[in-house]
Amino acid sequence: MKFGDRLKSIRLKNDMTQEEIGNLLNKSKNNISQYETGKREPDLETLKIISNYFKVSLDYLLGNTDDPIPVRDVDQDLHDEHNYTKELEDFLKDNVTTAMFQDYGDWSEEEKRDLLQFLKGQKALREQNKGK
C-alpha cells in the first residue's frame, strides 16, 4: 500500500475530510488530494506530524509494514502506566479555562489522554499558523 492510500485510509477511519487534514498540516485541500492520489509526496516534517497525530509509525505511512503501531519498548510500557490526570491539569492551567472541564475527574485515563492529545494538536497548529 502506498502513502496516499494510507493517508486516505487513516483520514476516513478518523472520519475526517481532506480539508480537516489540510488544516492540521497547514496544507490546502488540493495538496491532500494530491497526496492521496500519489501526484505529490509529503516532506519529512509533514510525515512526522501525521505519524504523531494519528499515532502510527512512519513505516506504516510509507507502506513498509501493515502494522500501524510504532515499535515500543514493551518492558518500559509495563513500567510506565501513565497517569494523565496531572499532565491534563497542568496543560489546562496553562492553556484552557478550567471551568470548561470541571468534571474531567470522572473521565477515564483514555478520555483524558485523547483530550490532551487533541488540545496539544490544536495548540501546535495555532503556533504553527502564527509563524506564517
C-alpha positions as CSV (number, residue, x, y, z in Angstrom):
1,M,0.0,0.0,0.0
2,K,1.3,3.5,-0.9
3,F,1.4,6.6,1.3
4,G,-1.6,8.1,-0.5
5,D,-3.7,5.0,0.2
6,R,-2.5,5.0,3.9
7,L,-3.4,8.7,4.3
8,K,-6.8,8.3,2.8
9,S,-7.5,5.2,4.9
10,I,-6.4,7.0,8.1
11,R,-8.5,10.0,7.2
12,L,-11.6,8.0,6.5
13,K,-11.1,5.9,9.6
14,N,-11.0,9.1,11.7
15,D,-14.0,10.5,9.9
16,M,-12.0,13.5,8.6
17,T,-12.3,15.4,5.4
18,Q,-9.4,16.4,3.2
19,E,-9.9,19.9,4.3
20,E,-9.6,18.9,8.0
21,I,-6.4,17.0,7.3
22,G,-5.2,20.1,5.4
23,N,-5.9,22.3,8.3
24,L,-4.0,20.0,10.6
25,L,-1.0,20.1,8.3
26,N,-1.4,23.7,7.2
27,K,-1.8,22.5,3.6
28,S,-4.6,23.0,1.1
29,K,-7.3,20.5,0.4
30,N,-5.8,20.2,-3.1
31,N,-2.4,19.2,-1.6
32,I,-4.1,16.5,0.5
33,S,-5.9,15.2,-2.7
34,Q,-2.6,15.1,-4.5
35,Y,-1.0,13.2,-1.6
36,E,-3.9,10.7,-1.7
37,T,-3.7,10.2,-5.5
38,G,0.1,9.9,-5.5
39,K,0.7,13.1,-7.6
40,R,2.6,14.6,-4.7
41,E,4.8,13.3,-1.9
42,P,4.9,15.0,1.6
43,D,8.1,16.2,3.1
44,L,9.5,14.6,6.2
45,E,8.1,17.2,8.6
46,T,4.6,16.6,7.2
47,L,5.1,12.8,7.6
48,K,6.1,13.3,11.2
49,I,3.1,15.4,12.0
50,I,0.8,12.8,10.5
51,S,2.6,10.0,12.3
52,N,2.4,11.8,15.7
53,Y,-1.2,13.0,15.3
54,F,-2.6,9.6,14.3
55,K,-0.1,7.6,16.5
56,V,1.1,5.4,13.6
57,S,4.6,4.6,12.6
58,L,6.4,6.2,9.6
59,D,7.0,2.7,8.3
60,Y,3.2,2.2,8.2
61,L,2.6,5.5,6.5
62,L,5.3,4.7,3.9
63,G,3.9,1.2,3.2
64,N,6.8,-0.7,4.7
65,T,4.7,-2.5,7.2
66,D,1.0,-3.3,7.7
67,D,1.3,-2.8,11.5
68,P,0.3,0.8,12.3
69,I,1.6,0.8,15.8
70,P,5.1,2.3,16.3
71,V,7.7,-0.1,17.8
72,R,7.8,0.5,21.5
73,D,9.8,-0.9,24.4
74,V,7.2,-3.3,25.9
75,D,9.1,-3.6,29.2
76,Q,9.2,0.2,29.5
77,D,5.5,0.4,28.7
78,L,4.7,-2.0,31.5
79,H,6.6,0.2,34.0
80,D,5.2,3.5,32.6
81,E,1.5,3.3,33.2
82,H,0.8,6.9,32.6
83,N,-1.4,9.0,34.8
84,Y,-2.8,11.7,32.5
85,T,-4.6,13.5,35.3
86,K,-1.6,15.6,36.4
87,E,-0.5,16.2,32.8
88,L,-4.0,17.2,31.8
89,E,-4.4,19.5,34.8
90,D,-1.1,21.2,34.1
91,F,-1.9,21.7,30.4
92,L,-5.4,23.1,31.2
93,K,-4.0,25.5,33.7
94,D,-1.7,27.0,31.1
95,N,-3.9,26.8,28.0
96,V,-7.6,26.5,28.7
97,T,-10.2,27.9,31.1
98,T,-10.5,25.0,33.5
99,A,-14.2,25.9,34.2
100,M,-15.0,24.2,30.9
101,F,-13.7,20.9,32.2
102,Q,-14.6,20.8,35.9
103,D,-16.0,17.3,35.7
104,Y,-13.0,15.7,34.0
105,G,-12.2,13.9,37.2
106,D,-14.8,11.2,36.3
107,W,-13.2,10.6,32.9
108,S,-11.2,7.5,32.1
109,E,-7.4,7.8,31.6
110,E,-8.1,7.1,27.9
111,E,-10.5,10.0,27.6
112,K,-8.1,12.3,29.4
113,R,-5.3,11.2,27.0
114,D,-7.5,11.8,24.0
115,L,-8.4,15.3,25.2
116,L,-4.9,16.1,26.0
117,Q,-3.6,14.9,22.5
118,F,-6.4,17.0,20.8
119,L,-5.6,20.1,22.8
120,K,-1.9,19.8,22.2
121,G,-2.5,19.3,18.5
122,Q,-4.7,22.4,18.4
123,K,-2.0,24.4,20.3
124,A,0.7,23.2,17.9
125,L,-1.5,24.2,14.9
126,R,-2.1,27.7,16.4
127,E,1.6,28.2,17.0
128,Q,2.4,27.0,13.5
129,N,-0.1,29.4,12.0
130,K,1.3,32.3,14.0
131,G,4.7,31.8,12.4
132,K,3.3,32.1,8.9
